[in-house]
Amino acid sequence: MIIYFSGTGNSLAIAQQIASATGERVMPLTEAVRKDLTGERRIGLVYPSYDFNAPPAVRNLVPRLKLDKQAYVFIVIPCGAQAGNSIWTVRRMLREKGIETSYSHKIRVPDNSAIVFGRNPNDQVWKFARFAKRLKTITADVQAERHAHHFAWFSPLAWVMGTERMQAWMIRTFRPAVNEKKCTGCGICARVCPMRNIGVDEKAGIGPHCTACLACLHACPHQAIEAGGKATVKERQYRHPNIKLKDLTLR
Ligand SMILES: Cc1cc2nc3c(=O)[nH]c(=O)nc-3n(C[C@H](O)[C@H](O)[C@H](O)COP(=O)(O)O)c2cc1C
């Protein structure tokens, strides 16, 4: 079983590729917390790095997973540049549940948060050249159930920037807002929100459980979702090239 949390498809694409090679199933984290997974012998966790740490949604939900203590557990982090404490935090949470993580790795991908600063994540598709090679290695390692951890144990920047307090501040900055003048109430944002945190009446409304994954902002066909006070430009909206909008839609 490969459990993923994904706003713009990078994590989902990784989860799917490893799953197709290993014969595992993929499942969104929000669904996995409602299941008893103690029968699963191999468990993967694939989620992005947010502000040098695991996303708040991941930190809140991982402790609630029902997993087999003997399972082979691996973590893969797609990140724009720096995974920081994203792996370490979740390893610690699993250890508190009596579960040891066997394998972890990070992999560089286009940074979906670049749009908040007016930069284009699609300009970073060059990262996919190394992505393919790294993902092949990770897939082979997982298939062989290797035990290894490939991440920096200590990054001073992550220990300053990746604190929960700093992350909460950053996420308030990244948190998207609906531009009511542009919103048509089509509901696409509500369908892709991995937190099921968007309600649509005549217009979309973002609820209190936003984790700033930017799924809504990148998926909106009317560029009606904005973050950091900036209008969204269509050309800068990003989704992993192998992932379709319907793949991100929760059942
Ligand atoms: C709120 C937020 C914070 C982020 N912080 C970081 C970060 O600290 N380091 C990094 O390398 N990438 C960062 N990113 C980029 C994401 O980790 C990256 O785009 C990831 O692949 C997104 O995965 P997804 O497509 O599955 O949602 C951040 C993205 C968001 C939305």
The ligand as a Tripos MOL2 file, in Angstrom:
@<TRIPOS>MOLECULE
LIG
   31    33     1     0     0
SMALL
NO_CHARGES

@<TRIPOS>ATOM
      1 C1          3.1210   25.5860    1.3020 C.3       1 LIG1
      2 C2          4.2570   24.9910    0.5230 C.ar      1 LIG1
      3 C3          5.5230   24.9870    1.0730 C.ar      1 LIG1
      4 C4          6.6050   24.4010    0.3850 C.ar      1 LIG1
      5 N1          7.8250   24.3550    0.9760 N.ar      1 LIG1
      6 C5          8.8690   23.7390    0.3760 C.ar      1 LIG1
      7 C6         10.1340   23.6230    1.0130 C.ar      1 LIG1
      8 O1         10.3410   24.0350    2.1430 O.2       1 LIG1
      9 N2         11.1310   23.0160    0.3490 N.ar      1 LIG1
     10 C7         10.9830   22.5220   -0.9100 C.ar      1 LIG1
     11 O2         11.9320   21.9940   -1.4560 O.2       1 LIG1
     12 N3          9.7750   22.5840   -1.5450 N.ar      1 LIG1
     13 C8          8.7190   23.1910   -0.9360 C.ar      1 LIG1
     14 N4          7.4840   23.2420   -1.5490 N.ar      1 LIG1
     15 C9          7.3310   22.6330   -2.8770 C.3       1 LIG1
     16 C10         6.6940   21.2570   -2.7870 C.3       1 LIG1
     17 O3          7.3540   20.4340   -1.8380 O.3       1 LIG1
     18 C11         6.7430   20.5350   -4.1470 C.3       1 LIG1
     19 O4          6.2520   21.3320   -5.1750 O.3       1 LIG1
     20 C12         5.9970   19.2180   -4.0820 C.3       1 LIG1
     21 O5          6.4390   18.4260   -5.1280 O.3       1 LIG1
     22 C13         4.4900   19.3410   -4.1810 C.3       1 LIG1
     23 O6          3.9480   18.0440   -4.1830 O.3       1 LIG1
     24 P1          2.5240   17.7070   -4.7900 P.3       1 LIG1
     25 O7          2.5750   18.0550   -6.2680 O.co2     1 LIG1
     26 O8          2.3400   16.2610   -4.5800 O.co2     1 LIG1
     27 O9          1.5350   18.5580   -4.0630 O.co2     1 LIG1
     28 C14         6.3960   23.8360   -0.8990 C.ar      1 LIG1
     29 C15         5.1150   23.8530   -1.4490 C.ar      1 LIG1
     30 C16         4.0550   24.4140   -0.7620 C.ar      1 LIG1
     31 C17         2.6840   24.3960   -1.3880 C.3       1 LIG1
@<TRIPOS>BOND
     1     1     2 1
     2     2     3 ar
     3     2    30 ar
     4     3     4 ar
     5     4     5 ar
     6     4    28 ar
     7     5     6 ar
     8     6     7 ar
     9     6    13 1
    10     7     8 2
    11     7     9 ar
    12     9    10 ar
    13    10    11 2
    14    10    12 ar
    15    12    13 ar
    16    13    14 ar
    17    14    15 1
    18    14    28 ar
    19    15    16 1
    20    16    17 1
    21    16    18 1
    22    18    19 1
    23    18    20 1
    24    20    21 1
    25    20    22 1
    26    22    23 1
    27    23    24 1
    28    24    25 2
    29    24    26 1
    30    24    27 1
    31    28    29 ar
    32    29    30 ar
    33    30    31 1
@<TRIPOS>SUBSTRUCTURE
     1 LIG1         1 GROUP 0 **** ****
